[in-house]
Each structure stands twice: as C-alpha cells, then as structure tokens.
C-alpha cells in the first residue's frame, strides 16, 4: 500500500499546525458523512424532523470550510511549506470545497423530503426507489474519506471506479421514473422531485471521486484529473 | 470602485509569473465562455456539428486547469508569496475549479442536444423554452469573468445577486415542462432531457456566483461564502 509520510519538521509548532488542519478535515468529513446519512434516512422514511435537523447542521459544515480555508492560507503565509507539505495544504483547500458541496446536496435531500411530504400523500411513494442508489453513494463517500485519512492511493483508485455503478444505477432510476410518469402523469411534480433527489445522490458520488483524485495527487504528486483511469491503474497499481 | 493592486516585486521574474497565471486564467475563462455560448447555440438550434465541436474542445479546458494548478503550486513553493499575492494564488486555485466545472456543464448541453436530435423529431421541440434561462446565465458568467479580470468587488456583489433571477426562471421552466408532460406523457424522455439542460444552465449560474465570491475574497481578504449578501452589501457597498 502506498502512503504519504509527512515530513517531520524541526518546528514542532508547524507539525502541530498541519496535524490540526488534517484533523479538522476529518472532523468536517465525519460531519458531512453524517449529514448524507441523515438526509437519505429523512428521505426514505419521510422523517421531517430529521430533515429539519440536516438543514440546521449545514451551517456547521460551512463554518468549518471557512475556518480550514483560513488555516491553510495562514500556513502558506507563515510556514512556506514545500514538497509533500505544500501538496497537503493545496489538497485540503480542494477537498473541503467538495465536502462543502456534498453538505449542500445532503441538505437538498432533506429539503426535497419535506417538499414530498407536503404533496398529496394518497399517491404512491416513489421514495423507496432511491434506496439502492443512496447506499451505493454513501459507501463511496465513506470509503473516499477513509482513503483520505489513510492516504491510500490503491483504495482511492478502486473507489473512483465505482462511480460507473452509480451512473448505471442513476440511469436505471431515470428510466423507471419515466415509466411511472407515463403510467400516472398526475404525479409529475412528485416524480420530478424524486429525480432531483437522485441527481443530488449522483453528485455526491462525483464529489467522492474528486476526493479520491486528490488523494492520488497528494501521495503521488501527480495530477490524475482528466486522465483515463485505466492508464493510471496500469501505471500505479500492483507495483 | 474597489480594486486590488498587486504588489510590485523586486523580482521581475516573480511579477511575470503572477501575471502569466492571471493571463492563463483569463484565457481559460474566455474559452469556457465560448463553450457555453456554443453549447447553448447547439442546443437551441439543434446544431449537431457545433455540439460535437463543444465536446472536442472540453479537453483544452481540462488541460489548462491542470497547467494553471501546477503553475500555482510552483509559485507557492518557489516564491512563498504573502498577503495579496498569496490570496491571488489561492483564489486562482479555486476559480479554475469552477471554470472547469462550467466547461463540463457546457459539454453536457452539447451532449443533451445530440440526444434530443436522436429522439423522434415529429414531436414538438421544447428547446426554445431554454433560451431565456440560457441568456441570463451566459451574461452572468461573462460579467463574473469581467469582474475577476478587473478585480471589481462592487460588480461581483451585484452579479452574484442575479442568481435569484436565474433560480426564479429555472422554477418557471420546471413548472412549464411539468405542464407539457401532463399534456403529452409520451414526451417524457425528451422533457427529462430538457430539464437536465435547464439544470446544467442553472449550475453555470451557481459557479458564476462562486467566482464573484472569490473576487471579493481576493480584493477584501474576507471570506463571504455562507454570509448573507445583504449583510455584505451594507458593509461594503457605497463606502
């Protein structure tokens, strides 16, 4: 397994600052993961209280993003990090942007859930159709954050490839909702909302892939965005 | 008008490096703007050749993002910029992420356009419904890039507020498409595609707002993300 070993610095203070930043990112990641889990549960179980809780806590994620961003800028200004330290700071600046946007998508799940509850309840609930996609995406996010915490390139590459499953499931879901719509056009508003939920889940998958790509950049110092995964696999895996 | 004046450095080489980065971002911005214009034209005029051209050129945007990212990391490592220079570099790292994602949305417009052409053509075209939203979003993007080029905070704050118009128009469009769907459920696939196009446009508006927020951060050194625009206006405008 390929891991990043951060340099040890003569300045213990600098070590501590980098470690603090990394810990804050992991805290933010944990919070985002919890928000996605709660947003999805709120949606699947039509739990409005939980949905309200998700909306409330989004604020914490936003504040953490601003705080970590500020910490990174401070470290860049004061410590002038080089090599792997510099890559860590640049990576963190990127990772927290994706985490914040995953938080926004989680909040949307809660909001859409409440909108759905307000719509006529005698009609069939299509919410359950989202369960499989939701589980796929949740595990992708969780594993991406683990790969970041362990700075594990092999895991990151493997996780990123699971985005294909997410896209396939998303496509299946869209077709299924289209079929429901033709059968019962009066459900149009409800079905549109369900497709937005599916879209939010699919985007959480995309952001998880971004996090995996940053892990590779961090450890390997190589930018893999926009490069085919097959090429990267053959270069990096099983070495 | 509030503008950022970059420090002049004893090292002419450093000045040049920062200026080069800034110019590359403007080049990337111009390319992204062109892609959005072409993607929208391809869509509104069902022009498959233009749609194919948009898909081809996305590669250039991706390569520019990787290149500018690398330039920024180099400058951070070699020059250890401080104060406004450091903010410029951090801002660029963020702006290019949004530009790249706008490029992806433009590419989607082209792809959806071709998908729509492949669908039965005897049915009514709903594409024209997207024109108004498309024009709103295009001008927001253009003005955001101008605000970045001129580092103009007042303009950036005013542009960001136009996102409300985009969201309102997006809501109108969704309701309109819903009505079409109820009238003619056989058009479900086509109408879903049109809503994805609307969604892509709406996201371009969101990314333009992000760029505006970075302009304020760059000039004012203050992070306005997640803060209400009213509060910011009262603090910054008309001073």
Interface residues (C-beta under 8 A of the other chain):
Chain A: X59 X62 X63 X65 X66 X69 X70 X72 X73 X76 X77 X80 X82 X83 X86 X87 X90 X93 X94 X97 X174 X178 X181 X182 X185 X186 X188 X189 X192 X195 X199 X223 X225 X226
Chain B: X59 X62 X63 X65 X66 X69 X70 X72 X73 X76 X77 X80 X82 X83 X86 X87 X90 X93 X94 X97 X174 X178 X181 X182 X185 X186 X188 X189 X192 X195 X199 X223 X225 X226
